[in-house]
Structures are given as structure tokens and as C-alpha cells.
Amino acid sequence: MRNGNQRTARLAPYPFAAVNKARDEAKKAGMDVIDMGVGNPDLRPDQSITDFLKSALDEAERQNHRYPPYDGIMEFREAIADYYKTRFGVTVDPGPEVLPLIGSKEGIAKFFLSHMDPGDVAMVTSPCYPAYIGAVAISDGTLYDLPLYEQNEFRPDLKSIPSDVLDKATAILINYPNNPTGAVETRELYQEVLELAQRHDLIVVSDIAYAELNLEPSYRAMSFLELPGAKERSIEFHSFSKTYSMAGWRLGFVVGNEAIVQNILKIKTNMDFGIFMAMQRTGAYVLKAGDSLIQPTREIYAKRRDAVVEGFERIGIRATNPLATIYVWAAIPEKYKSSMEFATGVLKKTGVVFAPGAGFGTYGEGYIRVSLIEDVERIKEAIARIEQSGLL
């Protein structure tokens, strides 16, 4: 029997699966595990969100149980378009320029399937959300790691991209606020990305899954589509997972250039259906509710961030102080050869789970990602365990 193909052979094991396996083994061994590895929110959705979904389930006349349309119900698509207009001042047509998704991860994979041929290069900032790496591999494309260095505030140096890479590149993927580093965009960076894309005929893929999770009122994320002319060659992904603590609900969307969005839809119609219609109606409710549902979540994550950053500073671990996201990116102590060695040592000796930076791509090595998914008291306990462990 043939075991897989070249595509599956290129796929490395998903890094979070390894983190989860090690965590579960520690739990089975009886350890009190403090899990700050995978970005899996511990918070519940606002009660009004679950109440709305319950009411939507009872609307018999809506027939929510039937197959949903591939491209989403118009009520949800219009809510997405209204959100973009209100929040970013960007006009998108709720018909061909908006596509609801079963989480943004689905759409990212289907973008690469619909736009990459063998030999095509996708330039992806690194470190990155690991799903980007797998999506390029599945599509038969070639990944070019565009490094994000701490000294550049984890923003790419576009001038450093080799000309032979640009000759073969078809797309550039950017993600701000950034997972895993917590770095944020500037308008100047976005303008440079757009000008590069225009010169080399690239598609720009922007992922703003953390755009509403600003941890300081002084910062509000912008949309790449705010730039004049951006929509001519760009799409943008968004997700409900972290912002509204709806990770398991699998709800997201993509907006932007009509041709690109419709090519994603073409793949989607051949692979799956749309989203459960009651869920889409709930998504529309959430977007219309706006900041009233988000602000309490921001405040919780900001307190957790402060606990991690202040605790790490006290015990001698250098860490970022992010303006957004639910992550703190921290450098491993110099005596460790790899992020996996440090993260594994911390787990085995203290029961604290961090995600090793190597799982986020080539330029993630030397760091760990701390997910803010434990409350402040547990965070303080985790730091105390590490301080007393003799690992530093």
C-alpha cells in the first residue's frame, strides 16, 4: 500500500501537536500543569453571544439546519462589509469581495491552493503562525522565510530580499499584530509592502486576526486595505477565535480583491460547504456589537501580559512588551542551545508549558512564545516555579 505522497512527505508535524502531547504526558504523570503553550483562550465568550446563538437555534422558520450557501449568508457578509467601513473606512462589496470562512486557517490554505503552482515562491514573514508554512507546502509552492529580527522591531527588511526570489515570487504574506512576536505594523511598512508588490506583480496576503486585541488604548491596528490601491492586489483575513474567545466555533472571513476571493471560493466549493447558518447570524451580531464585547477581554489580557513581562524581567528573562495579541515573545537563556531544549526542560521540571520558538519557523529559534491563557495568579506561580527550578 502506498503511504502518502510527495505533498504529505513535505509536511512536518504540526508543532502545536507536539506541545500538546508533551503537556498531556506531564498531566498523566500527575504534574500540576500550567499551560501557556498553544494560544487556546481560556475565557468564555460574552454571555450575550451564547444567548444569541441559542435564540438563533430556535428560529424554526430560518431553517438553519439546512446546507448553508458556500459563500455565506448575505446577512453575515453585509455585517462584515459594515465592520470594514466603520472600523477601517474601507469599502468592500459584500457580494464578490467578502467570503465567510470556517476559521481563517481554512481560507489561508485555500488561498495558496488556488494561487500557487510548483516553482512559485511565497514570501512569508518568519517567525510566523505555523499554519502558513503548512499551507505553502500543501500547495506545492516554495516557502521563502522573510526574517523578522528583534533589532528591527520584528518588521521585515524588504530591501534584503534577493532578486532571484522576487523573480519567482507570486505572493507576500504579512501578519500584524504579529503572531508570535506581538509586533505591530506601521503605515510606512505597509506602504513599502504595497510598492514592492506593485513593482513585482505580487499578491499581498494580510492576516489581521489580532487587530482588535490591542492591549493599550494608544494603539489601534490598521487594515492593509486602507492604503489607496491596495485592494487591486490584496486580500485580508480576520478571525473571531481570540478576540471573542470563540476558537472552537471556527468562524472567520476574508475580504479584498474580487478575483482572489472568488478563486478561494472555487476551491471551497469543491472541498466543503459554508458555515452553520445560526453561527453566521451570531457572527453578524458580534460584529455589530463592536467594542462593547471586546474591551473586557483586552483588559484581562493586558493584566496577564504585565504579569508575564514583569515576572520575566525579575528573574532575568528578556521579553517583549507587546501592544497587541495574546502572546509574549521571550528570548531563551544563553546557556541553552535551542528553544526546544529550554521549553522541554521547563515542562519536565516545573510543569509550565511554553511553545518553543523553533515551531514558528526558521527565525523563531532562540525564543519561546508565552500564551496569555492562564489567570494572573497562575502566571505568577509559573514564574515562581521557574525561578526556583535552577534552570536559569
Secondary structure as a PSIPRED ss2 file (coil, helix, strand):
# PSIPRED VFORMAT (PSIPRED V4.0)

   1 M C   1.000  0.000  0.000
   2 R C   1.000  0.000  0.000
   3 N C   1.000  0.000  0.000
   4 G C   1.000  0.000  0.000
   5 N C   1.000  0.000  0.000
   6 Q H   0.000  1.000  0.000
   7 R H   0.000  1.000  0.000
   8 T H   0.000  1.000  0.000
   9 A H   0.000  1.000  0.000
  10 R H   0.000  1.000  0.000
  11 L C   1.000  0.000  0.000
  12 A C   1.000  0.000  0.000
  13 P C   1.000  0.000  0.000
  14 Y C   1.000  0.000  0.000
  15 P H   0.000  1.000  0.000
  16 F H   0.000  1.000  0.000
  17 A H   0.000  1.000  0.000
  18 A H   0.000  1.000  0.000
  19 V H   0.000  1.000  0.000
  20 N H   0.000  1.000  0.000
  21 K H   0.000  1.000  0.000
  22 A H   0.000  1.000  0.000
  23 R H   0.000  1.000  0.000
  24 D H   0.000  1.000  0.000
  25 E H   0.000  1.000  0.000
  26 A H   0.000  1.000  0.000
  27 K H   0.000  1.000  0.000
  28 K H   0.000  1.000  0.000
  29 A C   1.000  0.000  0.000
  30 G C   1.000  0.000  0.000
  31 M C   1.000  0.000  0.000
  32 D C   1.000  0.000  0.000
  33 V C   1.000  0.000  0.000
  34 I E   0.000  0.000  1.000
  35 D E   0.000  0.000  1.000
  36 M C   1.000  0.000  0.000
  37 G C   1.000  0.000  0.000
  38 V C   1.000  0.000  0.000
  39 G C   1.000  0.000  0.000
  40 N C   1.000  0.000  0.000
  41 P C   1.000  0.000  0.000
  42 D C   1.000  0.000  0.000
  43 L C   1.000  0.000  0.000
  44 R C   1.000  0.000  0.000
  45 P C   1.000  0.000  0.000
  46 D C   1.000  0.000  0.000
  47 Q H   0.000  1.000  0.000
  48 S H   0.000  1.000  0.000
  49 I H   0.000  1.000  0.000
  50 T H   0.000  1.000  0.000
  51 D H   0.000  1.000  0.000
  52 F H   0.000  1.000  0.000
  53 L H   0.000  1.000  0.000
  54 K H   0.000  1.000  0.000
  55 S H   0.000  1.000  0.000
  56 A H   0.000  1.000  0.000
  57 L H   0.000  1.000  0.000
  58 D C   1.000  0.000  0.000
  59 E C   1.000  0.000  0.000
  60 A H   0.000  1.000  0.000
  61 E H   0.000  1.000  0.000
  62 R H   0.000  1.000  0.000
  63 Q C   1.000  0.000  0.000
  64 N C   1.000  0.000  0.000
  65 H C   1.000  0.000  0.000
  66 R C   1.000  0.000  0.000
  67 Y C   1.000  0.000  0.000
  68 P C   1.000  0.000  0.000
  69 P C   1.000  0.000  0.000
  70 Y C   1.000  0.000  0.000
  71 D C   1.000  0.000  0.000
  72 G C   1.000  0.000  0.000
  73 I C   1.000  0.000  0.000
  74 M H   0.000  1.000  0.000
  75 E H   0.000  1.000  0.000
  76 F H   0.000  1.000  0.000
  77 R H   0.000  1.000  0.000
  78 E H   0.000  1.000  0.000
  79 A H   0.000  1.000  0.000
  80 I H   0.000  1.000  0.000
  81 A H   0.000  1.000  0.000
  82 D H   0.000  1.000  0.000
  83 Y H   0.000  1.000  0.000
  84 Y H   0.000  1.000  0.000
  85 K H   0.000  1.000  0.000
  86 T H   0.000  1.000  0.000
  87 R H   0.000  1.000  0.000
  88 F H   0.000  1.000  0.000
  89 G C   1.000  0.000  0.000
  90 V C   1.000  0.000  0.000
  91 T C   1.000  0.000  0.000
  92 V C   1.000  0.000  0.000
  93 D C   1.000  0.000  0.000
  94 P C   1.000  0.000  0.000
  95 G C   1.000  0.000  0.000
  96 P C   1.000  0.000  0.000
  97 E C   1.000  0.000  0.000
  98 V E   0.000  0.000  1.000
  99 L E   0.000  0.000  1.000
 100 P E   0.000  0.000  1.000
 101 L E   0.000  0.000  1.000
 102 I C   1.000  0.000  0.000
 103 G C   1.000  0.000  0.000
 104 S H   0.000  1.000  0.000
 105 K H   0.000  1.000  0.000
 106 E H   0.000  1.000  0.000
 107 G H   0.000  1.000  0.000
 108 I H   0.000  1.000  0.000
 109 A H   0.000  1.000  0.000
 110 K H   0.000  1.000  0.000
 111 F H   0.000  1.000  0.000
 112 F H   0.000  1.000  0.000
 113 L H   0.000  1.000  0.000
 114 S H   0.000  1.000  0.000
 115 H H   0.000  1.000  0.000
 116 M C   1.000  0.000  0.000
 117 D C   1.000  0.000  0.000
 118 P C   1.000  0.000  0.000
 119 G C   1.000  0.000  0.000
 120 D C   1.000  0.000  0.000
 121 V E   0.000  0.000  1.000
 122 A E   0.000  0.000  1.000
 123 M E   0.000  0.000  1.000
 124 V E   0.000  0.000  1.000
 125 T E   0.000  0.000  1.000
 126 S E   0.000  0.000  1.000
 127 P C   1.000  0.000  0.000
 128 C C   1.000  0.000  0.000
 129 Y C   1.000  0.000  0.000
 130 P H   0.000  1.000  0.000
 131 A H   0.000  1.000  0.000
 132 Y H   0.000  1.000  0.000
 133 I H   0.000  1.000  0.000
 134 G H   0.000  1.000  0.000
 135 A H   0.000  1.000  0.000
 136 V H   0.000  1.000  0.000
 137 A H   0.000  1.000  0.000
 138 I H   0.000  1.000  0.000
 139 S C   1.000  0.000  0.000
 140 D C   1.000  0.000  0.000
 141 G C   1.000  0.000  0.000
 142 T E   0.000  0.000  1.000
 143 L E   0.000  0.000  1.000
 144 Y E   0.000  0.000  1.000
 145 D E   0.000  0.000  1.000
 146 L E   0.000  0.000  1.000
 147 P E   0.000  0.000  1.000
 148 L C   1.000  0.000  0.000
 149 Y C   1.000  0.000  0.000
 150 E H   0.000  1.000  0.000
 151 Q H   0.000  1.000  0.000
 152 N H   0.000  1.000  0.000
 153 E C   1.000  0.000  0.000
 154 F C   1.000  0.000  0.000
 155 R C   1.000  0.000  0.000
 156 P C   1.000  0.000  0.000
 157 D C   1.000  0.000  0.000
 158 L H   0.000  1.000  0.000
 159 K H   0.000  1.000  0.000
 160 S H   0.000  1.000  0.000
 161 I C   1.000  0.000  0.000
 162 P C   1.000  0.000  0.000
 163 S H   0.000  1.000  0.000
 164 D H   0.000  1.000  0.000
 165 V H   0.000  1.000  0.000
 166 L H   0.000  1.000  0.000
 167 D H   0.000  1.000  0.000
 168 K H   0.000  1.000  0.000
 169 A E   0.000  0.000  1.000
 170 T E   0.000  0.000  1.000
 171 A E   0.000  0.000  1.000
 172 I E   0.000  0.000  1.000
 173 L E   0.000  0.000  1.000
 174 I E   0.000  0.000  1.000
 175 N E   0.000  0.000  1.000
 176 Y C   1.000  0.000  0.000
 177 P C   1.000  0.000  0.000
 178 N C   1.000  0.000  0.000
 179 N C   1.000  0.000  0.000
 180 P C   1.000  0.000  0.000
 181 T C   1.000  0.000  0.000
 182 G C   1.000  0.000  0.000
 183 A C   1.000  0.000  0.000
 184 V C   1.000  0.000  0.000
 185 E C   1.000  0.000  0.000
 186 T C   1.000  0.000  0.000
 187 R H   0.000  1.000  0.000
 188 E H   0.000  1.000  0.000
 189 L H   0.000  1.000  0.000
 190 Y H   0.000  1.000  0.000
 191 Q H   0.000  1.000  0.000
 192 E H   0.000  1.000  0.000
 193 V H   0.000  1.000  0.000
 194 L H   0.000  1.000  0.000
 195 E H   0.000  1.000  0.000
 196 L H   0.000  1.000  0.000
 197 A H   0.000  1.000  0.000
 198 Q H   0.000  1.000  0.000
 199 R H   0.000  1.000  0.000
 200 H H   0.000  1.000  0.000
 201 D C   1.000  0.000  0.000
 202 L C   1.000  0.000  0.000
 203 I E   0.000  0.000  1.000
 204 V E   0.000  0.000  1.000
 205 V E   0.000  0.000  1.000
 206 S E   0.000  0.000  1.000
 207 D E   0.000  0.000  1.000
 208 I C   1.000  0.000  0.000
 209 A C   1.000  0.000  0.000
 210 Y C   1.000  0.000  0.000
 211 A C   1.000  0.000  0.000
 212 E C   1.000  0.000  0.000
 213 L C   1.000  0.000  0.000
 214 N E   0.000  0.000  1.000
 215 L C   1.000  0.000  0.000
 216 E C   1.000  0.000  0.000
 217 P C   1.000  0.000  0.000
 218 S C   1.000  0.000  0.000
 219 Y C   1.000  0.000  0.000
 220 R C   1.000  0.000  0.000
 221 A C   1.000  0.000  0.000
 222 M C   1.000  0.000  0.000
 223 S C   1.000  0.000  0.000
 224 F H   0.000  1.000  0.000
 225 L H   0.000  1.000  0.000
 226 E H   0.000  1.000  0.000
 227 L C   1.000  0.000  0.000
 228 P C   1.000  0.000  0.000
 229 G C   1.000  0.000  0.000
 230 A H   0.000  1.000  0.000
 231 K H   0.000  1.000  0.000
 232 E H   0.000  1.000  0.000
 233 R C   1.000  0.000  0.000
 234 S E   0.000  0.000  1.000
 235 I E   0.000  0.000  1.000
 236 E E   0.000  0.000  1.000
 237 F E   0.000  0.000  1.000
 238 H E   0.000  0.000  1.000
 239 S E   0.000  0.000  1.000
 240 F C   1.000  0.000  0.000
 241 S C   1.000  0.000  0.000
 242 K C   1.000  0.000  0.000
 243 T C   1.000  0.000  0.000
 244 Y C   1.000  0.000  0.000
 245 S C   1.000  0.000  0.000
 246 M C   1.000  0.000  0.000
 247 A H   0.000  1.000  0.000
 248 G H   0.000  1.000  0.000
 249 W H   0.000  1.000  0.000
 250 R C   1.000  0.000  0.000
 251 L C   1.000  0.000  0.000
 252 G E   0.000  0.000  1.000
 253 F E   0.000  0.000  1.000
 254 V E   0.000  0.000  1.000
 255 V E   0.000  0.000  1.000
 256 G E   0.000  0.000  1.000
 257 N C   1.000  0.000  0.000
 258 E H   0.000  1.000  0.000
 259 A H   0.000  1.000  0.000
 260 I H   0.000  1.000  0.000
 261 V H   0.000  1.000  0.000
 262 Q H   0.000  1.000  0.000
 263 N H   0.000  1.000  0.000
 264 I H   0.000  1.000  0.000
 265 L H   0.000  1.000  0.000
 266 K H   0.000  1.000  0.000
 267 I H   0.000  1.000  0.000
 268 K H   0.000  1.000  0.000
 269 T H   0.000  1.000  0.000
 270 N H   0.000  1.000  0.000
 271 M H   0.000  1.000  0.000
 272 D C   1.000  0.000  0.000
 273 F C   1.000  0.000  0.000
 274 G C   1.000  0.000  0.000
 275 I C   1.000  0.000  0.000
 276 F C   1.000  0.000  0.000
 277 M H   0.000  1.000  0.000
 278 A H   0.000  1.000  0.000
 279 M H   0.000  1.000  0.000
 280 Q H   0.000  1.000  0.000
 281 R H   0.000  1.000  0.000
 282 T H   0.000  1.000  0.000
 283 G H   0.000  1.000  0.000
 284 A H   0.000  1.000  0.000
 285 Y H   0.000  1.000  0.000
 286 V H   0.000  1.000  0.000
 287 L H   0.000  1.000  0.000
 288 K H   0.000  1.000  0.000
 289 A H   0.000  1.000  0.000
 290 G H   0.000  1.000  0.000
 291 D H   0.000  1.000  0.000
 292 S H   0.000  1.000  0.000
 293 L H   0.000  1.000  0.000
 294 I C   1.000  0.000  0.000
 295 Q H   0.000  1.000  0.000
 296 P H   0.000  1.000  0.000
 297 T H   0.000  1.000  0.000
 298 R H   0.000  1.000  0.000
 299 E H   0.000  1.000  0.000
 300 I H   0.000  1.000  0.000
 301 Y H   0.000  1.000  0.000
 302 A H   0.000  1.000  0.000
 303 K H   0.000  1.000  0.000
 304 R H   0.000  1.000  0.000
 305 R H   0.000  1.000  0.000
 306 D H   0.000  1.000  0.000
 307 A H   0.000  1.000  0.000
 308 V H   0.000  1.000  0.000
 309 V H   0.000  1.000  0.000
 310 E H   0.000  1.000  0.000
 311 G H   0.000  1.000  0.000
 312 F H   0.000  1.000  0.000
 313 E H   0.000  1.000  0.000
 314 R H   0.000  1.000  0.000
 315 I H   0.000  1.000  0.000
 316 G C   1.000  0.000  0.000
 317 I C   1.000  0.000  0.000
 318 R C   1.000  0.000  0.000
 319 A E   0.000  0.000  1.000
 320 T C   1.000  0.000  0.000
 321 N C   1.000  0.000  0.000
 322 P C   1.000  0.000  0.000
 323 L C   1.000  0.000  0.000
 324 A E   0.000  0.000  1.000
 325 T C   1.000  0.000  0.000
 326 I C   1.000  0.000  0.000
 327 Y E   0.000  0.000  1.000
 328 V E   0.000  0.000  1.000
 329 W E   0.000  0.000  1.000
 330 A E   0.000  0.000  1.000
 331 A E   0.000  0.000  1.000
 332 I C   1.000  0.000  0.000
 333 P C   1.000  0.000  0.000
 334 E C   1.000  0.000  0.000
 335 K C   1.000  0.000  0.000
 336 Y C   1.000  0.000  0.000
 337 K C   1.000  0.000  0.000
 338 S C   1.000  0.000  0.000
 339 S H   0.000  1.000  0.000
 340 M H   0.000  1.000  0.000
 341 E H   0.000  1.000  0.000
 342 F H   0.000  1.000  0.000
 343 A H   0.000  1.000  0.000
 344 T H   0.000  1.000  0.000
 345 G H   0.000  1.000  0.000
 346 V H   0.000  1.000  0.000
 347 L H   0.000  1.000  0.000
 348 K H   0.000  1.000  0.000
 349 K H   0.000  1.000  0.000
 350 T H   0.000  1.000  0.000
 351 G C   1.000  0.000  0.000
 352 V E   0.000  0.000  1.000
 353 V E   0.000  0.000  1.000
 354 F C   1.000  0.000  0.000
 355 A E   0.000  0.000  1.000
 356 P E   0.000  0.000  1.000
 357 G H   0.000  1.000  0.000
 358 A H   0.000  1.000  0.000
 359 G H   0.000  1.000  0.000
 360 F H   0.000  1.000  0.000
 361 G C   1.000  0.000  0.000
 362 T H   0.000  1.000  0.000
 363 Y H   0.000  1.000  0.000
 364 G H   0.000  1.000  0.000
 365 E C   1.000  0.000  0.000
 366 G C   1.000  0.000  0.000
 367 Y E   0.000  0.000  1.000
 368 I E   0.000  0.000  1.000
 369 R E   0.000  0.000  1.000
 370 V E   0.000  0.000  1.000
 371 S E   0.000  0.000  1.000
 372 L C   1.000  0.000  0.000
 373 I C   1.000  0.000  0.000
 374 E C   1.000  0.000  0.000
 375 D C   1.000  0.000  0.000
 376 V H   0.000  1.000  0.000
 377 E H   0.000  1.000  0.000
 378 R H   0.000  1.000  0.000
 379 I H   0.000  1.000  0.000
 380 K H   0.000  1.000  0.000
 381 E H   0.000  1.000  0.000
 382 A H   0.000  1.000  0.000
 383 I H   0.000  1.000  0.000
 384 A H   0.000  1.000  0.000
 385 R H   0.000  1.000  0.000
 386 I H   0.000  1.000  0.000
 387 E H   0.000  1.000  0.000
 388 Q H   0.000  1.000  0.000
 389 S C   1.000  0.000  0.000
 390 G C   1.000  0.000  0.000
 391 L C   1.000  0.000  0.000
 392 L C   1.000  0.000  0.000
